[in-house]
């Protein structure tokens, strides 16, 4: 149970998904469909499902690869 507002409660906390600031097994946030890029490729971005700023080269248990069929 969460004491946050309904909107904030929709996002997971970094600890809940074991977020880290480095890739794991070649998987990193900028290859995930949940990642929202920052102003530049190296800038911190955000995530659709995890609270707070995330590194493009971070990783968490919610990692979901982007579909490969895009050019």
C-alpha positions in Angstrom: 0.0 0.0 0.0 1.2 3.5 -0.8 0.5 6.8 0.8 1.2 8.8 -2.4 -1.4 10.3 -4.6 -2.9 7.9 -7.2 -0.8 9.4 -10.0 2.5 9.0 -8.1 1.6 5.4 -7.0 1.4 4.3 -10.7 5.2 4.6 -11.0 7.5 2.0 -9.4 10.3 3.0 -7.0 13.9 2.4 -8.1 14.5 0.0 -5.2 11.4 -2.1 -6.2 12.9 -2.8 -9.6 16.5 -3.0 -8.5 17.5 0.1 -10.6 21.2 0.6 -11.2 23.2 3.3 -13.0 25.1 0.8 -15.2 23.9 -1.8 -17.9 23.3 -5.4 -17.0 24.0 -8.2 -19.5 24.2 -5.7 -22.4 20.8 -4.3 -21.6 20.5 -0.6 -20.8 17.7 1.9 -20.4 18.0 3.5 -23.9 17.2 0.2 -25.4 14.0 -0.1 -23.3 10.6 0.8 -24.6 9.8 2.5 -21.2 12.8 5.0 -21.4 12.0 8.6 -22.2 15.2 10.3 -23.5 16.6 13.5 -22.1 17.7 16.6 -24.0 20.8 14.8 -25.4 21.7 11.1 -25.8 24.0 11.2 -22.7 21.6 13.3 -20.5 19.5 11.8 -17.8 16.1 10.8 -19.0 12.9 9.5 -17.4 11.0 6.3 -17.4 7.3 5.6 -18.1 7.1 3.1 -15.2 9.9 4.0 -12.8 10.0 7.2 -10.6 12.8 9.7 -10.9 15.6 10.5 -13.3 17.2 7.5 -15.0 20.5 7.1 -16.9 20.3 6.1 -20.5 22.9 3.4 -19.5 21.1 2.3 -16.4 19.1 -0.9 -16.0 16.2 -2.3 -14.0 14.0 -5.4 -13.6 11.3 -3.7 -15.7 13.5 -3.7 -18.8 11.5 -4.4 -21.9 13.4 -4.4 -25.2 12.2 -2.0 -27.9 10.7 -3.8 -30.9 13.4 -4.6 -33.4 11.4 -4.0 -36.5 11.9 -0.2 -36.5 14.5 1.3 -38.9 
